[in-house]
Amino acid sequence: MDFKKILKYGSVLIITVLLAFAVKIYLELFTDNTKFSQDELYVYIPTDSNYGQVKEIIAPFVKNMDNFESIAQKRNYPEKIKSGKFLFKKGMSSFALHSSLLKNVAVKLTFNNQERLENFVQRISSQIEPDSTKLVSTFRDSLFLKDNGFTKDNVLGMFLPNTYEVYWNISAEKFRDKMIKEYKNFWTADRLSKAEKLGMSPIQVITLASIVHKETVKADERPRVAKVYLNRLDLGMPLQADPTVIYALKARDNDFNQVIKRVLYGDLTINSPYNTYVNLGLPPGPIAMPDINAIDAVLSPENHDYIYFCASVERFGYHEFATTLVQHGVNRKKYVEWLNNQGTTR
């Protein structure tokens, strides 16, 4: 065989090998390597995971782990593993899957109307990596509370209902730092000035706002309800707020899932610092997580002299207000009769 033929066949062989290699690389890099039916899903890589643990987590969703591992090794992934929340889309190649594992996806946290810190952390821990036990201990850290003017009873007031963007693998401490930063940003010079004119601290405003929040869901009525309670405080009267008694009953029973629609006379003597029928002033802390509308209602209350109110039987969801006990007695009688006719005993 002459040299030209050898060169020709050798060239064909080399080209064939190169093509085969190119096909192999293409298959590894760019063909579908997923095995899940949904259009997309999220995988969660815990903090300090090693490469073996990552493979266990993603294996149920990857068609060919050998292809994935080949790309991972080529891109030095085992030495630069990231923890967090990662998006996998149906039809992704090994290259795309690997690239996705390097892009931590933010979590949008939304919370409102939580009655206790314990309820709040249960909700949050279902959306980020730290568990509820770690979150509670972090929020109740004595040094943190002292430095920021909170107590174990009122620290719930730090959390303002809203939507926040964080990473799933955020630490409990960094999440706490983000929440206190948001809290301080909320208390602008204008809001602080309004609180000072009321003779109240921000946490006292939030504590009263939590009562207003529970008293009425009607945003347009909240400034009026807030002023009733402010009038009572100015007069040295007990707040006599039914929602605080309901909170005390739930705390006594250690059951915050129970629904109490009617406060009975016997409930008004419950021995609790949250019972504002027997204790003067504000309770030790918020009885719920008030929304911003309720907080601003306390800071900008309606101007009136009402000191009594009860639920209206003509405008459901609203209340009837009174300046005298006699007027209040008439309004209250209507409401009690309505409750009795409805068969509401609790």
Summary of the structure (lengths in Angstrom):
residues: 346
radius of gyration: 30.8
end to end distance: 104.3
largest distance: 122.1
contacts: 972
relative contact order: 0.09
helix: 53%
strand: 10%
